[in-house]
Amino acid sequence: MKPQMQKSTDPNPELSACRARAGSGRNEASHGDNLAGFFEAQNRGSRWARFAPRTGAAGPSRGKLASVAVPMALAVLLAGGYSRTEETGQQNGPALAFLSPVSGHLYFEPEAVELEVRARPGSADATRRMRLSCSLTTLWGEKLKTQEVEIVPEQAEELAVSISFGQPGLGYYDVEALLLDGENVLHRAATSVGVVRSMLDRESSSSPLGICLYYHPELEAAARAGIRWARLDFPWPHCEWKEEGFEWVFFDGWVNEAKSLNVKIDAVLVQTPDWASQAPEDVPRGTQFTPKSLASYKDYAWTYPPKKMADWERFVTAVVERYRGRVQHWEMWNESDFIFWWGSYEEYAALLKAGHLAAKKADPKCQVLLAGPAWIHGLRVAGRVFDSPTWLQACLQDEGKRFVDVLNFHSYGDVPYLLGKVDEIRRIARAEKCEKPIWCTETGFNSGGSRHGELRQCEYLVKMVASLLAEGVPRVFWWEARDDPIQFYPTSGLFRADGSPKPSAVAVNALLSVLEDASFVQRALLENQVEAFFFARQDSNLAVLWRNGPPVTHAMHVGQTGPLRLIDITGSARTITPANGRIEVSVSTLPVFLEGLPRETLQVSRLAYFDKPVFTLLSGQPTRVPLNVVNVLEEPVEGRVRILAPKSWDVAPPEQLFELQKGETRALPFQVTAPPDSVPCFQPLRAVLDLSVESAGQVGSPVTARVIPPIAMTLEPLAEPLSPGRRLVLNLRNQMRRTIFGRVSVTPSAGWSLAETEIEYAPVEPFATTSVTYTVREVSAKPAEAEPEIEVTATGTGGEVAARRSLPLDFAVCRRARTPPRIDGNLPDWEGALPMHLGRIEQALLGQQPWDWKGPADLSGVVYTLWDENHFYLAARVTDDIAGKEDWGQETWQGDSFHFALDTGLDRGPFQDDNDYEFIAAPTPYGPVCWSWYTPEGRSHLPNEKVQIAIRSGGKNTLVYELAVPYSEIAKLKPVAGLRIGFAALLTDNDGFGRRGWLEWGSGLGGRKCPKDYAELHFTGQE
């Protein structure tokens, strides 16, 4: 979701620079030849250094560096290498920097890891003898080597010291250099290196992972990591900024560089030149692009369609003809379903058609891709609604499907969210009878500034690629190569802003090495909740293994086979020899690769499957759960199958035996019964097969059980405080397949009473709902003293108890505060605040897919609101069995967090618009943070320091959130007694292993952003 940026008032500054270089011959900066000058520039306060690009490289080279811009405050850039250094505050003090002979600090095995350390002792230390100490440490903290060199300062003002760490083997390594005076550290510099397999000569067409490059300097480093595809922008204004013919020097450098590195290009044809744009006259041309908000994109002429489609066709024809045979994949614009296209969806469909016809005429073998939709579910910006499903239908309807060869999309989120987009796109395409491949041409994950975040990035990357391959998506492009603080995802790079590799740069190499030419076979859930993705290769079959939970030692039956190789995310491998056909593997959230599996292990992973992914079980009622087994082996097979369920559940029969001939399929019915008093929740079940095939071992197939009561009971939220005469509405939903009738008995908690205690309800048809109404008789306790609830017992037709639950009363009421609450994480001063409860199975839905929410002890909470003339106040008391406070940065929603949204106009629009707000609060190791996630003023996806926030422990497994939001941050909210607004609140569950799901008060927040689904919040005066 990158912005298309113009860097200066020059209509084409990059082309101007390329012209200058082309006129003077190849111009490569001599990096590192004058360290003193470089340090001097840094001390003068220079913030940026730009080095000339390589525009026609013959291939990967040692001692050469592609074009790059690096903030000097963060880094020292030297030939092909970078370093992270400490600021000393002394202009003439000591300094260190690293020099690497290879791009991106990625060495090919078995190259020796060699670095040159440049040291400037400093004029004040000219007479002292010092030591330079350099160390190499693995990703897991094991220090492998240390070298020390004595420095005699008077010998040179700047010293170059060569350091060799030999051949440490495949992996990621941190490097540290210390300038020492005795035991005193005068200066410290750090960088990182990786040792990877060379894949430069590998075939790229089947490689599943590509890289997005906004500019191309990091292409060589990405290629050394093993990436064989690059997604590059080919902006129209860069080759035809005036209507005077084409100039290609800007694109030629990219194409030549990619060819020299054996990297395929997915080219994005994007941006309308000023002279060709149909932008209104009042939209400035050729201005520096500094977007202040989403709406500001309409203020740039390049976001508008061309005035004449013939000009677009001429550009497409020219660029495709020029690079025919070297570039075969062309995206027609970038995210035209969003702010980067300020034309209509129909105008984009016309541009897609014209571009497709022109490209195919110029190169019949080329492939045309969509504009890489951001896949926005309805977002109102400057009076316009962006909705990707509507956009895709406009592209594919009628003959439109003829003009696209690949359905590509963009996604930034967790893996389930990404897979949900794949499903939605596939459904729309099938409805339009468009069976085309699906690619993900942008995704990424911010690593933040910590090692924890960098490992999370590795975790997401591997899981994402494996999951997309499992869903039939053969190619995905990562945004981006290097961290860029001005981009939407500023720390999603495989390399840091200073150019040093993150662990993910090495993980990419390990991933692509094992998945090269691999075809997906099956996904399975093994014992200990271990996820397994099986892939087949000609030389060696493999599995990608991880667990969304604490690390376990997993025993796996692989049969009588030879030694296997277990490979971690750094590419480091160890040999495992099966004992009695079994191996033991340590499995955690970080995936590992298991190579050398026998063919039968992969085949039997497809042997068992359930009819559907989710079964609904009525507590206390036997439910049929059919399991299918199919023999995909080349020989007859026999075995037994059982279903593993929670201990208190009943499964009948306990197990079944079967014999299957080759190709035979059989349905084996089971009945599963959850206890009558089961808490409504989601529970995983697993079918386990023990087979006679020696190499197959035990096979697992997962399914989710949604446990609900025969009669669902919910209390409608009250729009006013509790008082005598108020009516209480209890809804009863018959979830059985037979008509029921009976009685409902209620017992209020202490401090209040009802006029009725038992009411008969009329017959209710299957899956229908009825209501019974109670009247409040008296109220003696204040809400601050006890939160009211009722104990409800519903009997069925024969007088049996069908459901029994304790239901708290919910209030959609925001009261005026008597005195402003103190924001300290303590809630005794929230007198008069009324509760909204989160903790029901109906609130625990992740789109259409449930997560394994186990009930209120797993995650639940109570939310309160107050207001006064200065602030809107919120508090939440959250119960979470595993509470975390990782620093997720812009990925805050991935961790344990509290979200809330306001529709201040209560216009119930289908999309967030100019009176809607969304905020996220979360604990971190550095204290609580609050993010403005959506605001009509354009301050979206930014930390908000104006919000007062406190988050503290409230006891065992309890966390208390407390916030005061000033009206400057929600300018459209003007609270008075009697005001009604839309309101939604959400609690995210992480458990330290990635976002699992959420509980939501009022829908329309966690999945599709839809204010029309928010609940109402009523403002009242003081009690």
N, C-alpha and C positions, 0 to 999 in steps of 0.2 A: 504494500500500500504506500509506495514511495511517492513523494512529490516530484514533478518534473521541474527542475530548477534551472534558471538562467542566472549566471553568476555576476553579470555586470551590465552596464548600459550598452556595451558593444552588442549589436544584434547577434553576433556569433563569435564570442571571445575565443572559444576552443578552436574554431576554424582559423581565426587570425593567428593563433599561436602555432597551429600546424603549418600554416603558410610560411611563417617566419622560419620554422625549423626546416621545412622543405627547401626553402631558398638558400639556406646556409649549409645544407648537407646534414647528415646525422649528427645530432648534438646530444651527447650523453654527459651528464655531470660527473665530475671526478669526485666521488663521495669519499670523505674521510681523509683527503690529502692535506687538509688544513684544519685540524681539530681546534687549534687556538681560535681561528676565525669563527668557527661554528659556536664554540663556547662564548666568544665575545658577543656574537649576535644574540645568543640566548640571554646573556646578562644585560644587554641593552633593552630587553623586554620584547623582542620579536616573538610573535605568537605562532607564525606559520612559516614553513619552508616548502617550496615546491621545486621538484627536480624534474628535468626534462624527460619525456616519455620515450620508450623504445618503440619505434614505429615499423620496424621491419626485421625483427630478430630472426636469426636463422634457427634458433632453438634455445632450449634452456641453457643458461650459461652460469658460470661461476664468477662471482665478483661483479655482476650486473644487477641493476635494480630497475623495475618498471616505475612509471610515473606514480607519484603518491604525494598527498598533502598530509602532514602530521603536525599536530599542535606541539610546539616546542616545550610548553610547560609540562607536558606529559612525557616527552620522549626525546631521545637523541637519535637521529637517523644517520646511519652510516651505510657503506656500500653493501646492499643486500641484507642488512641486518638492522636490528633496532634494540634499544635497551630501555628499561624502566629505571630511572635514577631518582635518588633522593635530592630535594632542594636543600642546599646548605645555607642560603642567604648570604654567602660570601662571594663577591664578584671575582676575587682572586684566590679563592680557596681551592681545595682539592676537588677533582672531578674524575669520573670514570665513564667509559662508554664501551660498548661491544661492537665488534665488526665480524660479520659472518660471510663466508664465501658463497652461501646458497640462499636463494630467495625464500622468504618466510621462515628461515631457520629450520627447514625440513630437509634432513639428510637421508639419502637413500642407503639402505642396508646393502653392502657392508661398509659404506663410507665411514671414516673416522670422524667423530665430532670435534671439529677444530674451530676455535674462536680466537680472534685477536682482541685483546683488551687494551684500549687506549687510556692512558693515565696522565693526568696533569697534577703533579703533586701540589702546586700552588706556590706563589712567590714567597709567602711567609714561612714556608717549610723547606727552603732551599738547602739547608744544611743538615737536615735530619735524615737518617736512614729509615725507610719504611718497608713494609711487606705488603705484597699483593696476594691475597688468599682467594682462590676460586674453588667452588664446590658444585657437584652435580647430584641432584636428588630426584628420585622417582616421584610419580604422581601420588604414590601411597606413602610418601614421607621417608623412604629409605635412602640415606645418603650413601652414594656409591663411591665417589672419588673426591679428593681434595688435593689441590696443588698450590704450593706457595712459592713466590719469587721475591727475592730481595730487590729493592729499588734504591738506587743512588741518585737523588734528585739533581745534583749538580751536573750529571752526565747529559741531561737533556731537559728542555722545558716541557716537552711532551714525550711520553714513552709509549712504545708499542710492544706488548708482550704477547707472544703466541702461546695459546693453551690448547692442549690436546687431551681429550677424555677417552681416546681410543674408540673401541666399538662396544658401546654399552648394550646393544641389542634393540629390537623394536620397542618403541614406547615413547612416552612423554616425559620430559625432564625439566625441572627448574634449575636455573643456573644463577649463582650468586657470586659477586665479586666484592671483596672487602679491602679497603685501603687502610692498613693498620699501622699505628705507631705504638709499638709494644702490644699491649692488650687493648688499647683505645682504638675504636673504630672512627676513622676520620671521614670516611665516605663509603656508601654502599650503593651498588648497582645490581639490578636483577633483570634477567630475561628468561626466556624459555626456548627449548629446542625440541624437535621431534625426530625420531628415526622411523622411517616408513618404507614400505615397499614401493619400488618404482612401477608406475602403471602407465608411463608416457607412451609405451608402444602397444597398449592394449586396445582392442576394438571398442569403440565408444557407443555404437548404436544401441547396445543392450544395457548400458550402464543406467542404473535407476536414479542417480542423484546428479543434479546440476547445481550451478551457483548463479545467483543474480549479481551482476556487476553494474553498479551505477556509472562508475568509470572503470576502465579496464586495467589499472596498474597491478591489481592483485591476481591477475589471471595466471601468471606463472606460479605463484605460491599455491593457488587453488589446484592447478594441474599437478604440482608435486604432491599434493595431498591425495591425488588419485581421481579427482573430478574430471569427467570427460565431456561435460556439457556446460555451456555458459549462456545465460540469458542476458542479452545486451540491448540497450536502447539504441535505435537508429532514428534520432529525431529528424524529421523532415526539414526544419529550419537550419540544421547544421550542414546540409548539402545544397540548399537552395534558399538562402536567407534573403536573396533578392531574385526577382524574376528575370534572371540573366543567364540561366543555364546551371548545370550541376557542377559542383566541385566535390571530389570524393576522398581527398587526403585524410579527412577525419575518420571515415569508415574504413579506408584501406588499411590503416594501422591496426585496427581491431581484427579484421579478417585475416591479415597476414600473421599477426601474433597467434591467433587461435589455430591457424593451420600449422604453424611451426611447432605448436605444442600438442597437436593431434586432438584438439578440442572442437566439438561440434557447437554451432551457434544456433540459438533460438532468438531471432531478431525481432525486436518490438518496433514497429513503424508507428510513430507517435508524434504529436504536436503539429499544429498548423502554423505555418509562417505568418508573420504579421500581414504581409501583402495579400495572402490568400484567405485570411480568416473572415468569417461573417460576423465577428463580434461587433456589437453596437459601437457607434462612433465615440461614445464617452468612455469606452474601455481603453486604457492606455496601451500603447505598443512599445515593445522593446524595453520595458522597465525591469529593474532588478526584482527578482521573485523572492519576497519575504512574506509568506502567508501568515496572517494573524489569526485566522480562524478557518473553519471549513468553508464558510460562505465566501471568503476572499478569493477562492479559486476562480470564481466567475469574473474577477477583475483582471484576468490575464487572457489575452487574445488567443493564445495557443490552445486553450481548452475548448474553443468553439469549432464547429464543423467548417470545412472549406466552403467558400462562396460558390465555387464551380467544382463539381465532382470530376470534371475532366482534368483539373490540375492534380487532384489526388491520384487518379488513374495513371497520369503521366509519371508522377513520382514513383508509384509502385512498380510500374513497368521498368523504369530506368534502374532502380535499385536491384530488383530481382534479376534482370538481365545481366547486370554488371557482376553479380556474385553467384550466378548460376553454376552449380557444381560444387561451390564452396559453402554456401548457405542454403539450406533446403527447408527451413521452418520459419514461418513469418507470422507474427502476431499482429492483428489489425487493431492497433491502439492498446492502451493500458487502462484497465478498470473504467470502461466507458459506462458502466452501470452506476458510477459514483461521480465525485466532484471533478475528476479529470476530463470529463466530457460534459460540456454545458449545452449540448444539443438534445433533441428528443431521442427516445429509444428508436423510433421509426427512422430518424436520420442516421443513427448508427447502423441499423440494419441495411440501409442503402449504401453506406460507406463500406460495410463488410462485403456486400455483393460486388460492388465496383472493384474493391481491392482483390477479392478472390478471382474474378474474371481476368483482371490485369495480370495478376501473379501467375495464374495457370497458363495464360497465353505466352508469357515470357519464359516460363519454365514448367512444362506440364508435370514434371516429377516433384515439384515442391509441395509442401504441406501448409495449409492455412489454418491458423488457430484463432480462437476468439480473443477478445480484448482482456482476457484474464480478469473476470469479474471479481470484485471485492466480496461479493455475495452478502450484500446488505439487506437485512429484513426490514425495510421501510424506515427511512431516516429523513426527516424534513430539514432541509437546509435552504435558507433564504427563500422560503415559500415553495420550494420544490421538493417532492417526495422521491427518494431513491429506493427502489425495491427490485432486488436482483431476480427473483422468480418472474416478475412481470417483464423485466428486460430480456431474460433468456427466451421466454415465450415469443417476444417480439422478434428475436433473432431467428428462431427456428420455425415459426409458423409458415404455412403455405409452402413456398419453394425455398424458404430461407435455409432449411437444413442442407441444401445442396452446396452452400457456400462456406462450409466449414468442415475441416477434416479431423480436428481434435477439439473436444470440449474441455477447455482449461479453466481453472479457477484459482483464487487466492484464499488463504485461510491463516489466521493468527489466533491461536487458542490451544486448548488441550487436544489430545488425540481423539476422544469421543466426539468433541465438537467438530473436528475436521472430518471425521467419518460421517457425521450427520449431514454435512454439506454434500459429500459424495452421494449419499442416498437420495437427497433432495434433487440434485442435478440429474441423477439417473432416472428418477421418477418423471421429471418434466420431459426429459429427452425421450423416454419411452412413450409418453402420452403424445408426443409430436412425431412418433415413429422415426426417431433419429438415433440409430445405434452407432455411435462413434466412440473412439477411445477417450478416456478422461485423464487429464494430467492436472497436477497441482503445480502451477508455475510461480507461486510465491508462498512460502511459509517460513517461520522463524521462531526463535525463542530467546528472549533477553537473558543474558547470564548475570547481569548486574556486575558488581565489582568484587565478588567473593568467590573462593574456591567452591563453596557449596553451590552457588549459582552456576558455575561452569560445569560442575558434574550434573546438575539438573539439565543443562543444555545438552550434554552428551546423552543423557537418558531419554530426553524427548526426541532427539534426532534419530536414534536407533529404533525406538518404538514406533515413531511416526513412519519411517521408511518400511519397516516390516509390516505394519498394519495396512498401509496403503497398497503394498504388493498383495497382501491377502485379500483386499477388496477389489483387485483387478485394475489398480492404477499403476501403470508401469514406470512413470517418471515423475519426479518431484524436484523443484528448484528451491534452494535454500537462500533466504534473504538474511544476510549478505556475506561477502567475503571478510570485510573488516569493519569493526565498530566505527560508527559515525555519529557523533553527538547531535548532529542537526537532523537526523532521520527519525521517522516515526518509531522504529524499533532500534534505539541507539546502541544497544549492546548485544545484538543478535549475531555479530560476526563470528566466523571461525577463527579470526585473528583479532587481537586487541587493537585499539586505536594506534598504539605504537608499532604495530606490525608483528609483534611476537605471537606465536601460535598459542591458542587455547587448547585444552585437552580435546575439544571437539574436532579440531583440525586433524589430530591423530586418530580419533575415533572414526572419522570419515574414511580414512585409509583402511582401517581394520574392517569396517563394515563393507566397503566396496570390494575388498580382497576376498571376503568369504562369500559375498552374494553375486560375484561375477558369474554370468551365465547360469544363475540358479533360477529354478522355476518353483513357485509356491505350490505346496501340496495341501496342507491342512493346518488349522489352528486347533490346539487341544488344551484342556485344563487338566494338569497332572495333580498328583497328591501335593499337599501343603499349599494349595492354591497357586501352583507354579504355572505361569503362562508359557506355552510352547508353540512356536511357529516353525513348522517343518518345511524345508526346501530341498529339492532334488538337484543334483549336479551330475555331470558325466563322470567326474573323477572321484567325488566324495560327497555324500549327503550330509546335511547339517540341520541343527535346530538352533533357533534363537530363544534363549530362556531368560525370564525375569519373574519377579514376584512383587506385587504391589502391597508390600508389608515388610515386617522386620526380616532380616536375613535368616535363612534356614539352611540346614544341610539336607539336601534332597537326594534320596536314594532312587535311582532310576534303573529299570531293567532294560538292558540293551541286547541281551542274548550273548551267545558265545561268538564274539567277534574279536578282531585284533585291537591294538591300542587305538584310542581316540585322542583327539587334541581339543583342549579347552582353551579358548582364546578370550582375553578380556578386551575392554574397549580401547586399550592402548596398542593392541596387536600382539602383546606378549602372550606366549602360549606355553602350556605344559602338557605333558603326555599323561593319559589316564589309562590304566590297564584294567579291564573288567575282572572282577572276582566272582565266580559262580554266575556269570552273566549280568552282574549288577555293578554300577558305579555310584559314587557319592560326589555330589557337586554342591558347592556353596552358591546359593542363589539369593540375590537381593534386588533392589530396584534398578541397579545398573545392569543392563543386559550382558550376557555372555554368549559366546558362540561355541557350539559343540560339533566338531567335525568328525567324520568317519563312521556315521551311523549306517547300519545295514539297510538294505532296501525294504525289508519287511517292517522295520520300525516306522518308516514313512508311510507304507501302505496301510498298516493297521490303524494309523492315526485317523483314517477316514472310515473306520469300520462301524462306529456307533454314532447315532445322531437322534435328537429329539425332533418331534414334529414342528415345534416352534420354540423360540428362545425364552419365552416367559409363560409360566403356568400360574393360574389363579387358584389358590386353595382357600376354601372356607374353613375356618378353624372349627375343629370337631367333626368335620364332614369328610368322608373318604373322597378322594379326587383321583380320577384316572389320569395317569401320566404315561402315555405309550412311548416306548423306546424302540427304535429301529436298528437292526444290525444287518450289515451287508458284507459279504465275503468278497473283498477286492483282491485277494491273493490268487496266486496261480495254482493253488492246491486246496483240497477240502480242509476245513478248520472246525474245531470243536472247542468249547470253553464254557465258562459260566459268567453271568452278569448279575451285579447287584447295584442298588442305588444307595449312595451314602447321603444321609440326612442328619439333622441335629439329633442329639441323643434322645430327647423326649418324644420324638416323632415315631410314627408307626409306618413301616413299609411292608406291603404284602404283594407277592410272597417275598421272603427275605432275599432269595436269589433264584435265578432260573438257568437251567442248562440248555445248551443249543448245539446243534451240528449243522453246518452249512456247506453245501457244495460250492464250487467256484461260481461266482456271479449271483448266488442265491441271496435273497433279502427276506427278512422275517420281522414282523412286529411283535414285540414282547410287552404285554400290558402289565403295568404295576399300579397299585393303589397306594397313595401317600396320604397320611392323615396327620395334620398338625393338632396339638392339644386344644381343647375348647377354650382355655384361658390364654391362648397365644396372643402376644402383643402384635397388632397389625404392623407388618414390616416386610422386608425382602430378605430372603434366605437363599444362598446358593445350594443347589443339589448337584451331585456328580454321579454319573453312571460309570462303574468300574468293570472292565472285562478282563478276565484272566484266560489266556488262550493257550492252546496246545502247541502253537508254533514257537519253537524254542527262542528264536531271535526277537520275537515280538514282545514278550513280557506282558506287563499290565498297561491297559489303555484307559484313558479317561475322557469323558465327554460332559461338558457343563450345561446347566440349565438354571434359570432363576425361578424361584417360587415366590409369588406375591401372596402373602397371607392376609386375609381380610375376614371380618366377622360375618356371620350370616345376615345380620342386620347392622348396617352402618348407621351411626348416630352422630349428628353434628348439631351444635347450637349456633343459631344465627348471631353474628356480632350485634351488640347493642350500640345504638347511635347516640345514647344519652347515658349519664351516670345512673347507677342503680337507685331506685326510689320506689316507695309503695305505689302500686297501680301499674308499674311498667310490665309489659308483656314479654314473655320468654318463649321463643319459638324453637321447638326441637324437631329436626327433620329426621325421618326414618326411611332408609333405603333398603328395600328387599333385594338381597344379593343372591337369593336362591332361585331355583328353577320352578318353584311352586308358589301358589298364592298363600299368604299368611295373614292372620289377624290375631290380636291378643291385647295385652295390657302393658302400660309403661308405668313403672313406679319410680319416683324420684325422692331423694333425700338431700336437702340443701346442707351446705357446710354451716358452721357456727356463725352467728352474726346476722343472719337474715332468714326469712321463711317465705313459703309459697302458700297460696290459697288452696291449691290442689296438691295431692300427693300421689294419686293414681288416676290414669286416664286410659280408657279403652281406645284402640285405634281400629279403624275400619279395614276391611280386607285390602291387601296391597298386592297387585299383580307382580310377577317376576320382574326384577330390575326396575320397578317403579318406585316413586317416592311419595310419602305422605307426611303431614305435619301435625303435631299436637301443640297446643298453646297453654302456657301456665301464666298465672298472674302473681306478681310480687306482693306479699302481704305487708311485711314490715322489714326494715333494715336498721339494725342497731349498731353495727360495726362500720368503721370507715375503711375504705379500700387500702389505706396505708397499713392498717392493722392486720388484715387478712384478705387474701384474694379469694373471691367467692367461687365456689364450684358446686356441682351436684353429682350425686351418685345415682346412676340410671340403671335400671334393670328392665329389659324388654323380654316378655314371654311370647312364645309362638302359639300356633294353633292348638296344640295339645296341652298347653299349660307349661311346657318345658321352657327353661331359660335359654333364650336364643342369643342374648348379648348382655354383658354387664360391663359398664365402663364408668370411670370417673371423668367428668367433663368440666374443664374450667370455663368460666365466662370470659368472653372476649369483648372488648370495647373499642369501637372505631371512634374514639373520642380523644381530642387533644385539649387539655384544660389549661387555662391561664395560670401561670405559676404565682403563688402568693409572694414568694421571694425567689430570686434567681438561684437555682441549685449550684452548688460549688462543684466544679468539674475536677473531681479527684478520684473517681472510680468507686465512690461510696454512695449508696442510694437512700439513706435515711431521710435526706432532705427533699425527696421526690414526693412530698405529701400531695395527695390529690391526683397523682398520675394513675391512669387506668391501663390494665394489661392487654397485650395482644400475644397470644401463645403460638409458638411454633413447635410442633412435635407430633403431627398426625401423618399417616401414610399418604393422605391426599396431597400433602405439601411436599412430599419427598420424591418428586418426579423430575427426571433429567430429560426434558423433551418427551419423546415417546419411549425412552429407554429407562428403566429403573436402575438405581444403584443399590448397593448392598447395605441399605440403611437397616439397622437391627432394632430400632425403636428409640424412645426418648433418652435412654442411657447412652446411646451412641452419639446422638446430637439432638438437642432441643434448646428452646430458649423462650424468654419473655421479653417483649419490647414495650417501651413506654415513650410517650411524647409529652412535652409541655411547651408553652410559648409565653413570651412577654413582648414588650415593645422593642427589644433589642435583638433577641435571639429566638431561633427555633431549636428546642432541646430534644435530644434523643438519648435513650439508655437501653441497654440490652443485658440481661443476665443469661449467660450461655452455659449449658452443660455439654461437655465434650469429653468423651473417654480418653482421647489422645489429642491434647491441645499443643499446637506448635506456634512458633513465632519466627519462622524463617523470613529473611529479607528477599521478597520476590520482585521488588522494584515495580516496573510497569506491568509485571505479571501478578500484581497484588491479589487479583481475583482467584489465582490458583491456590493460594494458601488459606488457612483459617482466617475468616474475615466476616465483617458485618456490612451489608449493602442496604441502601435505602434510596428510594426514588420518589419524586413529587411531581404531580401534574397540577400545577398551581391554578390553571384555568378550568380544570375539570371538563375539558372539551372532549375527553375520551377518544382522542385520535388514534388511528391505527399505528402511528409512528411517533417517536420522540420529536417534538417540535419546539417552537420558540417560547414555550412557557413550561418546559419540562427540565428537571434536574435529576442527576444521579450521582451518588457519592459512595465511596468504599473506605471503610476504616479497618485497620489491621494492626496487630502487634508485630514488632520486629525486634531484633537484638539491640537496636539503637533507640528504641522507644516507639510509641504508637505513631502511626501516620494516617493521614486522611487524603484521599485522592478525589479531585473533581473529575468524575468519569464522563459526565455529559452536562454541558451547560449551554444555553442559547447564546451566551456571550462569546462562545468559542474557546473557553478555557478548559478544554476537554483533555483527558488522559494526562493530567498534571497534578503534582502534589499541591495541596492547599494548606498553607501554613496559617491562614487566617481562621481556620476552624479550630476551636479549643477542643482538645481531645485527651482523655485519660483511659487507659486500659490496665486493669489490675486483676490479680487473682481474687476470687470471691470464696475460696475454700477448695476442697478436693474436687477436681474435674470441673471447676466453675471459673468462668472468666466474665468480668463486668466491663462493658463499654459505656462511656459517657461522653457526649458531644454537645457543644454549643455552636450552632451555625449562625454567624451574623447575617443580617438581611442583605448586606452588600454582596454576599455570595449566592443568594437566592432572591435577586432583586424583584422577581415577579410575584413573590409571596408577600401579601399585605394582610396579615391575620387580624381578624376581628371576630367577636362572638357571633356565631351563626354561619361563618364561612365553611364551605366544604371544598376539599381538594381530593385528587387522586393520590393514593399512597401505596407503596409496596415496600416490603422489608424482606431481607434474605440473609441466611446464614450458610456459609460455605464450609464443607467438611473436607479436610485434607489428610489428617492422620499421619503427616510426615512423608507421604508417598505419592504426592500428586493429588490434584483435586478429584475427589470421589463423587461428589454430587452436592446437593443443597436442599434446604428447607425454605419455603417461600410463603410469605403472607401476602395474598393478592398475587396473582400470576402476572406475566407480562414483563418480568425483569430478568430472570435467570436465563431464559432461552431467547425467544423472539422478543425484542424490545417493543412492547405494545401497551401504551398507557390505557387503552380502552379496557384492558383486563385488570388494571389496578383496583384495589379496594378503595372505599371512600374513608376519609378522615374528617371528622366534624369538630370544629373549633368551638369551645364554650368559654364562658367566663369562669371566675373562681367559684369554688364550692359555696 
